[in-house]
């Protein structure tokens, strides 16, 4: 295969995902929600959390980690808060319910915080922050995960990638920020592993807590909990700001696992249980004054940022959310590029669940692709 990527239209991938999740046992409505979360990631150019995660979800269902029939349940509630027990269900569905609950509470109370325990991977945190933003609110979303972050001065992963997302209405682009509190996410390592490329320096640590560029080894150590993992945002030393990423990861942990009385990152994904925890915050700007004035004030500042002096050789300053809007427009028009190894996983998944791969993927060959996760 001349290229390591194949391009598919959004509608092709949407149909494929919805049919796959339907074959897993999800309803049409549930399959649509899960697919929407996954493909927004690919539309925004976040390859690590899009189609390439599909095989992981299927494996989780097959192993019993993800329970298709689980129904999220509110187990504690006040007018401004709730704790949701996920019962090991699909992360996207639990998170969608949690953010919907937070939005409804904020409509009445002006602010709401909802925390979740015993869930699974929920895709990009930004999807849920965007849900609130699209409803006119400030939205925040975060999640813990299997431990991959090595704390400053440590050598064993103890925290997850623990991303934090925030979105707020503005013109002409909403403010949209979504980032892990590690230097990169596990998904980035998975992509480098699929491509057979060494990791950039300053991303990961080996079992002895020393810098490593071997994606396969680092990923294997994370699974085996032998030591090593991904560095906090800021790298591995205090001089470079490692303690800041470590602290942001703890901020996320407090709003996810601590308030929900769920599993902290270092206790998730052990003994056949996911146990992932999430946190969601919704704020109605009207509790601070006129909503239109606040939106205009933010929009003005964002425009001032874009128009501020550029560094030598730079032609543009982006505000958070601009690149995602640009990427989405491009991918809707020109298609979404999917790694050939991910396409191989999709092909094998079709055969595994009884779908016709040619119908979704075309007549593709994989002689130059690495073996998929199903072989």
GUBA-736122 format. One record per residue (C-alpha): residue in three letters; x, y, z. Coordinates in nm, 3 decimals, padded with zeros to 5 digits. Layout:
<node r="ALA" px="X" py="Y" pz="Z"/>
...
// end
This chain:
<node r="UNK" px="00.000" py="00.000" pz="00.000"/>
<node r="UNK" px="00.160" py="00.326" pz="-00.114"/>
<node r="UNK" px="00.019" py="00.530" pz="00.172"/>
<node r="UNK" px="-00.009" py="00.457" pz="00.543"/>
<node r="UNK" px="-00.353" py="00.624" pz="00.542"/>
<node r="UNK" px="-00.679" py="00.573" pz="00.354"/>
<node r="UNK" px="-00.944" py="00.841" pz="00.326"/>
<node r="UNK" px="-01.314" py="00.786" pz="00.393"/>
<node r="UNK" px="-01.604" py="01.028" pz="00.396"/>
<node r="UNK" px="-01.768" py="01.123" pz="00.723"/>
<node r="UNK" px="-02.089" py="00.948" pz="00.616"/>
<node r="UNK" px="-01.901" py="00.626" pz="00.534"/>
<node r="UNK" px="-01.743" py="00.614" pz="00.877"/>
<node r="UNK" px="-02.066" py="00.715" pz="01.048"/>
<node r="UNK" px="-02.256" py="00.428" pz="00.886"/>
<node r="UNK" px="-01.975" py="00.186" pz="00.968"/>
<node r="UNK" px="-01.959" py="00.287" pz="01.335"/>
<node r="UNK" px="-02.334" py="00.289" pz="01.389"/>
<node r="UNK" px="-02.369" py="-00.056" pz="01.232"/>
<node r="UNK" px="-02.078" py="-00.191" pz="01.437"/>
<node r="UNK" px="-02.213" py="-00.061" pz="01.766"/>
<node r="UNK" px="-02.555" py="-00.193" pz="01.669"/>
<node r="UNK" px="-02.398" py="-00.535" pz="01.618"/>
<node r="UNK" px="-02.245" py="-00.507" pz="01.966"/>
<node r="UNK" px="-02.597" py="-00.480" pz="02.110"/>
<node r="UNK" px="-02.649" py="-00.104" pz="02.147"/>
<node r="UNK" px="-02.975" py="00.058" pz="02.039"/>
<node r="UNK" px="-02.984" py="00.290" pz="01.739"/>
<node r="UNK" px="-02.997" py="00.596" pz="01.964"/>
<node r="UNK" px="-02.705" py="00.472" pz="02.174"/>
<node r="UNK" px="-02.501" py="00.383" pz="01.866"/>
<node r="UNK" px="-02.559" py="00.733" pz="01.728"/>
<node r="UNK" px="-02.435" py="00.898" pz="02.049"/>
<node r="UNK" px="-02.121" py="00.682" pz="02.069"/>
<node r="UNK" px="-02.047" py="00.738" pz="01.699"/>
<node r="UNK" px="-02.097" py="01.113" pz="01.732"/>
<node r="UNK" px="-01.837" py="01.130" pz="02.009"/>
<node r="UNK" px="-01.585" py="00.919" pz="01.817"/>
<node r="UNK" px="-01.617" py="01.099" pz="01.487"/>
<node r="UNK" px="-01.608" py="01.448" pz="01.635"/>
<node r="UNK" px="-01.260" py="01.352" pz="01.751"/>
<node r="UNK" px="-01.156" py="01.258" pz="01.397"/>
<node r="UNK" px="-01.323" py="01.566" pz="01.251"/>
<node r="UNK" px="-01.126" py="01.783" pz="01.493"/>
<node r="UNK" px="-00.802" py="01.609" pz="01.394"/>
<node r="UNK" px="-00.763" py="01.420" pz="01.723"/>
<node r="UNK" px="-00.674" py="01.085" pz="01.566"/>
<node r="UNK" px="-00.580" py="00.925" pz="01.899"/>
<node r="UNK" px="-00.943" py="00.920" pz="02.022"/>
<node r="UNK" px="-01.134" py="00.855" pz="01.702"/>
<node r="UNK" px="-01.163" py="00.548" pz="01.479"/>
<node r="UNK" px="-00.840" py="00.404" pz="01.611"/>
<node r="UNK" px="-01.011" py="00.344" pz="01.948"/>
<node r="UNK" px="-01.294" py="00.132" pz="01.800"/>
<node r="UNK" px="-01.113" py="-00.200" pz="01.840"/>
<node r="UNK" px="-01.040" py="-00.116" pz="02.204"/>
<node r="UNK" px="-01.410" py="-00.069" pz="02.275"/>
<node r="UNK" px="-01.499" py="-00.397" pz="02.107"/>
<node r="UNK" px="-01.235" py="-00.579" pz="02.307"/>
<node r="UNK" px="-01.367" py="-00.420" pz="02.624"/>
<node r="UNK" px="-01.716" py="-00.547" pz="02.548"/>
<node r="UNK" px="-01.592" py="-00.895" pz="02.461"/>
<node r="UNK" px="-01.395" py="-00.916" pz="02.787"/>
<node r="UNK" px="-01.688" py="-00.795" pz="02.996"/>
<node r="UNK" px="-01.508" py="-00.473" pz="03.090"/>
<node r="UNK" px="-01.785" py="-00.274" pz="02.920"/>
<node r="UNK" px="-02.140" py="-00.392" pz="02.991"/>
<node r="UNK" px="-02.369" py="-00.310" pz="02.698"/>
<node r="UNK" px="-02.694" py="-00.335" pz="02.896"/>
<node r="UNK" px="-02.577" py="-00.123" pz="03.191"/>
<node r="UNK" px="-02.796" py="00.171" pz="03.290"/>
<node r="UNK" px="-02.632" py="00.469" pz="03.464"/>
<node r="UNK" px="-02.800" py="00.553" pz="03.795"/>
<node r="UNK" px="-02.809" py="00.872" pz="04.004"/>
<node r="UNK" px="-02.716" py="00.761" pz="04.356"/>
<node r="UNK" px="-02.680" py="01.100" pz="04.525"/>
<node r="UNK" px="-02.836" py="01.431" pz="04.426"/>
<node r="UNK" px="-02.892" py="01.795" pz="04.525"/>
<node r="UNK" px="-03.027" py="02.085" pz="04.318"/>
<node r="UNK" px="-02.672" py="02.167" pz="04.205"/>
<node r="UNK" px="-02.501" py="01.827" pz="04.205"/>
<node r="UNK" px="-02.527" py="01.457" pz="04.140"/>
<node r="UNK" px="-02.323" py="01.140" pz="04.169"/>
<node r="UNK" px="-02.383" py="00.884" pz="03.895"/>
<node r="UNK" px="-02.303" py="00.513" pz="03.927"/>
<node r="UNK" px="-02.209" py="00.390" pz="03.580"/>
<node r="UNK" px="-02.240" py="00.016" pz="03.652"/>
<node r="UNK" px="-01.946" py="-00.046" pz="03.411"/>
<node r="UNK" px="-02.139" py="00.074" pz="03.107"/>
<node r="UNK" px="-02.019" py="00.243" pz="02.787"/>
<node r="UNK" px="-01.835" py="00.560" pz="02.881"/>
<node r="UNK" px="-01.986" py="00.779" pz="02.608"/>
<node r="UNK" px="-02.341" py="00.693" pz="02.712"/>
<node r="UNK" px="-02.277" py="00.748" pz="03.082"/>
<node r="UNK" px="-02.096" py="01.077" pz="03.018"/>
<node r="UNK" px="-02.371" py="01.198" pz="02.784"/>
<node r="UNK" px="-02.630" py="01.135" pz="03.057"/>
<node r="UNK" px="-02.410" py="01.304" pz="03.318"/>
<node r="UNK" px="-02.356" py="01.619" pz="03.113"/>
<node r="UNK" px="-02.725" py="01.629" pz="03.017"/>
<node r="UNK" px="-02.809" py="01.608" pz="03.389"/>
<node r="UNK" px="-02.565" py="01.891" pz="03.467"/>
<node r="UNK" px="-02.710" py="02.111" pz="03.193"/>
<node r="UNK" px="-03.066" py="02.060" pz="03.317"/>
<node r="UNK" px="-02.966" py="02.144" pz="03.675"/>
<node r="UNK" px="-02.777" py="02.455" pz="03.561"/>
<node r="UNK" px="-03.086" py="02.579" pz="03.377"/>
<node r="UNK" px="-03.259" py="02.600" pz="03.716"/>
<node r="UNK" px="-02.976" py="02.662" pz="03.961"/>
<node r="UNK" px="-02.725" py="02.848" pz="03.745"/>
<node r="UNK" px="-02.447" py="02.603" pz="03.821"/>
<node r="UNK" px="-02.412" py="02.225" pz="03.848"/>
<node r="UNK" px="-02.141" py="01.968" pz="03.918"/>
<node r="UNK" px="-02.196" py="01.602" pz="03.832"/>
<node r="UNK" px="-01.942" py="01.331" pz="03.907"/>
<node r="UNK" px="-01.936" py="00.971" pz="03.783"/>
<node r="UNK" px="-01.788" py="00.644" pz="03.908"/>
<node r="UNK" px="-01.755" py="00.296" pz="03.755"/>
<node r="UNK" px="-01.761" py="00.403" pz="03.392"/>
<node r="UNK" px="-01.524" py="00.337" pz="03.100"/>
<node r="UNK" px="-01.329" py="00.540" pz="02.844"/>
<node r="UNK" px="-01.559" py="00.821" pz="02.722"/>
<node r="UNK" px="-01.374" py="00.956" pz="02.418"/>
<node r="UNK" px="-01.266" py="01.320" pz="02.404"/>
<node r="UNK" px="-01.354" py="01.531" pz="02.707"/>
<node r="UNK" px="-01.417" py="01.825" pz="02.478"/>
<node r="UNK" px="-01.731" py="01.665" pz="02.336"/>
<node r="UNK" px="-01.911" py="01.706" pz="02.667"/>
<node r="UNK" px="-01.781" py="02.058" pz="02.733"/>
<node r="UNK" px="-01.912" py="02.143" pz="02.387"/>
<node r="UNK" px="-02.256" py="02.004" pz="02.478"/>
<node r="UNK" px="-02.286" py="02.269" pz="02.748"/>
<node r="UNK" px="-02.138" py="02.541" pz="02.528"/>
<node r="UNK" px="-02.386" py="02.464" pz="02.250"/>
<node r="UNK" px="-02.663" py="02.513" pz="02.509"/>
<node r="UNK" px="-02.524" py="02.860" pz="02.591"/>
<node r="UNK" px="-02.334" py="02.763" pz="02.906"/>
<node r="UNK" px="-01.974" py="02.735" pz="03.017"/>
<node r="UNK" px="-01.892" py="02.364" pz="03.016"/>
<node r="UNK" px="-01.612" py="02.168" pz="03.176"/>
<node r="UNK" px="-01.544" py="01.796" pz="03.147"/>
<node r="UNK" px="-01.268" py="01.574" pz="03.278"/>
<node r="UNK" px="-01.191" py="01.208" pz="03.336"/>
<node r="UNK" px="-00.936" py="00.987" pz="03.500"/>
<node r="UNK" px="-00.810" py="00.674" pz="03.324"/>
<node r="UNK" px="-00.584" py="00.376" pz="03.362"/>
<node r="UNK" px="-00.268" py="00.500" pz="03.533"/>
<node r="UNK" px="-00.020" py="00.623" pz="03.271"/>
<node r="UNK" px="00.123" py="00.940" pz="03.431"/>
<node r="UNK" px="00.436" py="00.902" pz="03.639"/>
<node r="UNK" px="00.432" py="01.163" pz="03.920"/>
<node r="UNK" px="00.722" py="01.405" pz="03.945"/>
<node r="UNK" px="01.029" py="01.222" pz="04.088"/>
<node r="UNK" px="00.850" py="00.885" pz="04.052"/>
<node r="UNK" px="00.896" py="00.581" pz="03.828"/>
<node r="UNK" px="00.555" py="00.411" pz="03.852"/>
<node r="UNK" px="00.246" py="00.542" pz="03.673"/>
<node r="UNK" px="-00.008" py="00.654" pz="03.935"/>
<node r="UNK" px="-00.243" py="00.897" pz="03.755"/>
<node r="UNK" px="-00.422" py="00.878" pz="03.422"/>
<node r="UNK" px="-00.387" py="01.113" pz="03.128"/>
<node r="UNK" px="-00.660" py="01.303" pz="03.320"/>
<node r="UNK" px="-00.770" py="01.548" pz="03.048"/>
<node r="UNK" px="-00.955" py="01.870" pz="03.128"/>
<node r="UNK" px="-01.178" py="02.044" pz="02.872"/>
<node r="UNK" px="-01.356" py="02.378" pz="02.888"/>
<node r="UNK" px="-01.578" py="02.549" pz="02.633"/>
<node r="UNK" px="-01.757" py="02.886" pz="02.639"/>
<node r="UNK" px="-01.969" py="03.066" pz="02.376"/>
<node r="UNK" px="-01.793" py="03.335" pz="02.173"/>
<node r="UNK" px="-01.796" py="03.490" pz="01.824"/>
<node r="UNK" px="-01.696" py="03.400" pz="01.559"/>
<node r="UNK" px="-01.554" py="03.086" pz="01.726"/>
<node r="UNK" px="-01.644" py="02.941" pz="02.063"/>
<node r="UNK" px="-01.357" py="02.908" pz="02.308"/>
<node r="UNK" px="-01.277" py="02.534" pz="02.314"/>
<node r="UNK" px="-00.984" py="02.384" pz="02.504"/>
<node r="UNK" px="-00.927" py="02.013" pz="02.557"/>
<node r="UNK" px="-00.594" py="01.870" pz="02.672"/>
<node r="UNK" px="-00.449" py="01.591" pz="02.878"/>
<node r="UNK" px="-00.247" py="01.670" pz="03.189"/>
<node r="UNK" px="00.023" py="01.437" pz="03.057"/>
<node r="UNK" px="00.263" py="01.552" pz="02.784"/>
<node r="UNK" px="00.064" py="01.336" pz="02.540"/>
<node r="UNK" px="-00.213" py="01.079" pz="02.568"/>
<node r="UNK" px="-00.179" py="00.704" pz="02.555"/>
<node r="UNK" px="-00.351" py="00.718" pz="02.216"/>
<node r="UNK" px="-00.056" py="00.912" pz="02.073"/>
<node r="UNK" px="00.176" py="00.633" pz="02.183"/>
<node r="UNK" px="-00.058" py="00.382" pz="02.018"/>
<node r="UNK" px="-00.036" py="00.574" pz="01.690"/>
<node r="UNK" px="00.345" py="00.581" pz="01.701"/>
<node r="UNK" px="00.345" py="00.209" pz="01.779"/>
<node r="UNK" px="00.121" py="00.142" pz="01.477"/>
<node r="UNK" px="00.351" py="00.348" pz="01.258"/>
<node r="UNK" px="00.661" py="00.177" pz="01.399"/>
<node r="UNK" px="00.814" py="00.518" pz="01.477"/>
<node r="UNK" px="01.027" py="00.612" pz="01.781"/>
<node r="UNK" px="00.863" py="00.848" pz="02.027"/>
<node r="UNK" px="00.990" py="01.206" pz="02.050"/>
<node r="UNK" px="01.224" py="01.271" pz="02.341"/>
<node r="UNK" px="01.052" py="01.405" pz="02.651"/>
<node r="UNK" px="00.730" py="01.205" pz="02.620"/>
<node r="UNK" px="00.774" py="00.880" pz="02.806"/>
<node r="UNK" px="00.969" py="00.692" pz="03.073"/>
<node r="UNK" px="01.084" py="00.332" pz="03.086"/>
<node r="UNK" px="01.039" py="00.092" pz="03.380"/>
<node r="UNK" px="01.334" py="00.254" pz="03.559"/>
<node r="UNK" px="01.191" py="00.603" pz="03.528"/>
<node r="UNK" px="01.435" py="00.704" pz="03.254"/>
<node r="UNK" px="01.344" py="00.867" pz="02.923"/>
<node r="UNK" px="01.233" py="00.623" pz="02.650"/>
<node r="UNK" px="01.143" py="00.649" pz="02.281"/>
<node r="UNK" px="01.020" py="00.288" pz="02.255"/>
<node r="UNK" px="00.639" py="00.311" pz="02.223"/>
<node r="UNK" px="00.585" py="-00.064" pz="02.231"/>
<node r="UNK" px="00.788" py="-00.108" pz="02.550"/>
<node r="UNK" px="00.624" py="00.185" pz="02.729"/>
<node r="UNK" px="00.275" py="00.064" pz="02.638"/>
<node r="UNK" px="00.357" py="-00.290" pz="02.753"/>
<node r="UNK" px="00.490" py="-00.159" pz="03.085"/>
<node r="UNK" px="00.173" py="00.047" pz="03.139"/>
<node r="UNK" px="-00.042" py="-00.263" pz="03.091"/>
<node r="UNK" px="00.182" py="-00.481" pz="03.308"/>
<node r="UNK" px="00.223" py="-00.200" pz="03.566"/>
<node r="UNK" px="00.596" py="-00.265" pz="03.571"/>
<node r="UNK" px="00.689" py="00.099" pz="03.605"/>
<node r="UNK" px="00.736" py="00.382" pz="03.362"/>
<node r="UNK" px="00.470" py="00.557" pz="03.158"/>
<node r="UNK" px="00.406" py="00.906" pz="03.024"/>
<node r="UNK" px="00.548" py="01.225" pz="03.172"/>
<node r="UNK" px="00.323" py="01.489" pz="03.329"/>
<node r="UNK" px="00.266" py="01.806" pz="03.127"/>
<node r="UNK" px="00.592" py="01.989" pz="03.180"/>
<node r="UNK" px="00.819" py="01.687" pz="03.147"/>
<node r="UNK" px="01.011" py="01.505" pz="03.418"/>
<node r="UNK" px="01.173" py="01.785" pz="03.619"/>
<node r="UNK" px="01.044" py="02.072" pz="03.831"/>
<node r="UNK" px="01.260" py="02.308" pz="03.628"/>
<node r="UNK" px="01.050" py="02.231" pz="03.321"/>
<node r="UNK" px="00.722" py="02.244" pz="03.513"/>
<node r="UNK" px="00.656" py="01.874" pz="03.576"/>
<node r="UNK" px="00.487" py="01.949" pz="03.908"/>
<node r="UNK" px="00.227" py="02.161" pz="03.727"/>
<node r="UNK" px="00.104" py="01.877" pz="03.506"/>
<node r="UNK" px="00.111" py="01.648" pz="03.809"/>
<node r="UNK" px="-00.101" py="01.901" pz="04.001"/>
<node r="UNK" px="-00.348" py="01.947" pz="03.714"/>
<node r="UNK" px="-00.383" py="01.568" pz="03.705"/>
<node r="UNK" px="-00.471" py="01.574" pz="04.074"/>
<node r="UNK" px="-00.725" py="01.852" pz="04.015"/>
<node r="UNK" px="-00.895" py="01.623" pz="03.765"/>
<node r="UNK" px="-00.875" py="01.325" pz="04.002"/>
<node r="UNK" px="-01.051" py="01.521" pz="04.278"/>
<node r="UNK" px="-01.350" py="01.610" pz="04.058"/>
<node r="UNK" px="-01.368" py="01.259" pz="03.911"/>
<node r="UNK" px="-01.275" py="00.979" pz="04.151"/>
<node r="UNK" px="-01.257" py="01.153" pz="04.488"/>
<node r="UNK" px="-01.594" py="01.331" pz="04.492"/>
<node r="UNK" px="-01.767" py="01.027" pz="04.337"/>
<node r="UNK" px="-01.600" py="00.786" pz="04.583"/>
<node r="UNK" px="-01.483" py="00.593" pz="04.279"/>
<node r="UNK" px="-01.153" py="00.432" pz="04.185"/>
<node r="UNK" px="-00.848" py="00.653" pz="04.160"/>
<node r="UNK" px="-00.645" py="00.604" pz="03.842"/>
<node r="UNK" px="-00.397" py="00.363" pz="03.999"/>
<node r="UNK" px="-00.680" py="00.125" pz="04.094"/>
<node r="UNK" px="-00.869" py="00.130" pz="03.762"/>
<node r="UNK" px="-00.833" py="-00.142" pz="03.499"/>
<node r="UNK" px="-00.737" py="-00.411" pz="03.746"/>
<node r="UNK" px="-00.900" py="-00.753" pz="03.771"/>
<node r="UNK" px="-01.120" py="-00.714" pz="03.467"/>
<node r="UNK" px="-01.281" py="-00.389" pz="03.582"/>
<node r="UNK" px="-01.249" py="-00.046" pz="03.422"/>
<node r="UNK" px="-01.377" py="00.177" pz="03.701"/>
<node r="UNK" px="-01.309" py="00.501" pz="03.514"/>
<node r="UNK" px="-01.447" py="00.818" pz="03.677"/>
<node r="UNK" px="-01.560" py="01.147" pz="03.520"/>
<node r="UNK" px="-01.644" py="01.500" pz="03.630"/>
<node r="UNK" px="-01.868" py="01.764" pz="03.468"/>
<node r="UNK" px="-01.926" py="02.129" pz="03.554"/>
<node r="UNK" px="-02.184" py="02.359" pz="03.392"/>
<node r="UNK" px="-02.214" py="02.731" pz="03.463"/>
<node r="UNK" px="-02.482" py="02.963" pz="03.327"/>
<node r="UNK" px="-02.308" py="03.297" pz="03.258"/>
<node r="UNK" px="-02.623" py="03.481" pz="03.363"/>
<node r="UNK" px="-02.532" py="03.429" pz="03.730"/>
<node r="UNK" px="-02.254" py="03.685" pz="03.666"/>
<node r="UNK" px="-02.453" py="03.941" pz="03.466"/>
<node r="UNK" px="-02.583" py="04.000" pz="03.115"/>
<node r="UNK" px="-02.510" py="03.692" pz="02.901"/>
<node r="UNK" px="-02.470" py="03.896" pz="02.580"/>
<node r="UNK" px="-02.225" py="04.137" pz="02.739"/>
<node r="UNK" px="-02.014" py="03.853" pz="02.882"/>
<node r="UNK" px="-02.005" py="03.675" pz="02.544"/>
<node r="UNK" px="-01.906" py="03.999" pz="02.370"/>
<node r="UNK" px="-01.635" py="04.064" pz="02.629"/>
<node r="UNK" px="-01.481" py="03.719" pz="02.569"/>
<node r="UNK" px="-01.514" py="03.758" pz="02.191"/>
<node r="UNK" px="-01.332" py="04.092" pz="02.203"/>
<node r="UNK" px="-01.043" py="03.949" pz="02.402"/>
<node r="UNK" px="-01.012" py="03.647" pz="02.171"/>
<node r="UNK" px="-00.998" py="03.880" pz="01.871"/>
<node r="UNK" px="-00.733" py="04.091" pz="02.044"/>
<node r="UNK" px="-00.529" py="03.774" pz="02.096"/>
<node r="UNK" px="-00.558" py="03.682" pz="01.728"/>
<node r="UNK" px="-00.454" py="04.034" pz="01.623"/>
<node r="UNK" px="-00.167" py="04.067" pz="01.872"/>
<node r="UNK" px="00.193" py="04.089" pz="01.739"/>
<node r="UNK" px="00.327" py="03.768" pz="01.585"/>
<node r="UNK" px="00.669" py="03.620" pz="01.651"/>
<node r="UNK" px="00.926" py="03.630" pz="01.372"/>
<node r="UNK" px="00.820" py="03.399" pz="01.089"/>
<node r="UNK" px="00.470" py="03.339" pz="01.231"/>
<node r="UNK" px="00.169" py="03.443" pz="01.026"/>
<node r="UNK" px="-00.119" py="03.366" pz="01.260"/>
<node r="UNK" px="-00.212" py="03.336" pz="01.626"/>
<node r="UNK" px="-00.490" py="03.087" pz="01.693"/>
<node r="UNK" px="-00.734" py="03.094" pz="01.980"/>
<node r="UNK" px="-00.845" py="02.764" pz="02.131"/>
<node r="UNK" px="-01.110" py="02.604" pz="01.913"/>
<node r="UNK" px="-01.012" py="02.770" pz="01.583"/>
<node r="UNK" px="-00.802" py="02.483" pz="01.455"/>
<node r="UNK" px="-01.081" py="02.237" pz="01.534"/>
<node r="UNK" px="-01.331" py="02.440" pz="01.329"/>
<node r="UNK" px="-01.087" py="02.455" pz="01.037"/>
<node r="UNK" px="-01.010" py="02.083" pz="01.062"/>
<node r="UNK" px="-01.379" py="01.991" pz="01.075"/>
<node r="UNK" px="-01.461" py="02.191" pz="00.762"/>
<node r="UNK" px="-01.170" py="02.030" pz="00.576"/>
<node r="UNK" px="-01.258" py="01.674" pz="00.677"/>
<node r="UNK" px="-01.626" py="01.712" pz="00.598"/>
<node r="UNK" px="-01.529" py="01.828" pz="00.249"/>
<node r="UNK" px="-01.224" py="01.612" pz="00.178"/>
<node r="UNK" px="-01.275" py="01.309" pz="00.402"/>
<node r="UNK" px="-01.110" py="01.165" pz="00.712"/>
<node r="UNK" px="-00.770" py="00.996" pz="00.685"/>
<node r="UNK" px="-00.757" py="00.663" pz="00.871"/>
<node r="UNK" px="-00.432" py="00.479" pz="00.946"/>
<node r="UNK" px="-00.404" py="00.161" pz="00.737"/>
<node r="UNK" px="-00.352" py="-00.047" pz="01.051"/>
<node r="UNK" px="-00.675" py="00.094" pz="01.194"/>
<node r="UNK" px="-00.849" py="00.008" pz="00.866"/>
<node r="UNK" px="-00.713" py="-00.347" pz="00.906"/>
<node r="UNK" px="-00.872" py="-00.359" pz="01.253"/>
<node r="UNK" px="-01.199" py="-00.232" pz="01.105"/>
<node r="UNK" px="-01.182" py="-00.497" pz="00.831"/>
<node r="UNK" px="-01.127" py="-00.778" pz="01.079"/>
<node r="UNK" px="-01.396" py="-00.641" pz="01.308"/>
<node r="UNK" px="-01.646" py="-00.660" pz="01.024"/>
<node r="UNK" px="-01.565" py="-01.025" pz="00.975"/>
<node r="UNK" px="-01.576" py="-01.085" pz="01.350"/>
<node r="UNK" px="-01.927" py="-00.941" pz="01.392"/>
<node r="UNK" px="-02.068" py="-01.060" pz="01.060"/>
<node r="UNK" px="-02.065" py="-00.737" pz="00.857"/>
<node r="UNK" px="-01.946" py="-00.710" pz="00.494"/>
<node r="UNK" px="-01.616" py="-00.517" pz="00.505"/>
<node r="UNK" px="-01.627" py="-00.431" pz="00.135"/>
<node r="UNK" px="-01.955" py="-00.246" pz="00.187"/>
<node r="UNK" px="-01.790" py="-00.005" pz="00.430"/>
<node r="UNK" px="-01.420" py="-00.004" pz="00.344"/>
<node r="UNK" px="-01.401" py="-00.093" pz="-00.025"/>
<node r="UNK" px="-01.175" py="-00.359" pz="-00.173"/>
<node r="UNK" px="-00.868" py="-00.292" pz="00.040"/>
<node r="UNK" px="-00.554" py="-00.505" pz="00.077"/>
<node r="UNK" px="-00.328" py="-00.519" pz="00.380"/>
<node r="UNK" px="-00.008" py="-00.686" pz="00.268"/>
<node r="UNK" px="00.203" py="-00.390" pz="00.390"/>
<node r="UNK" px="00.007" py="-00.321" pz="00.708"/>
<node r="UNK" px="00.095" py="-00.465" pz="01.045"/>
<node r="UNK" px="-00.130" py="-00.741" pz="01.171"/>
<node r="UNK" px="-00.446" py="-00.602" pz="01.325"/>
<node r="UNK" px="-00.541" py="-00.654" pz="01.687"/>
<node r="UNK" px="-00.774" py="-00.937" pz="01.585"/>
<node r="UNK" px="-00.504" py="-01.157" pz="01.429"/>
// end
